[in-house]
């Protein structure tokens, strides 16, 4: 048994493929649709470029790892 389909009728006065395209989803791209992925890419690129200065590269343990080790010792 197939599911019922709900089709929206076109507004009066419009017909043809151009009218159908106009009633679909908006074709304009919002500013954040391009800015946010570009910002995320830039931030990830900066993280990769500065990874030589990270604590893991020098052998030092970060504060987050120290807290996690203390929590594991307390629980175990």
TACORWO-V675069 format. One record per pair of residues at least 12 apart in sequence whose C-alpha atoms are under 7 Angstrom apart, sorted by sequence separation. I is the first residue (numbers start at 1). J is the second residue. If there is no record, write none. Layout:
I:J + I:J
This chain:
none
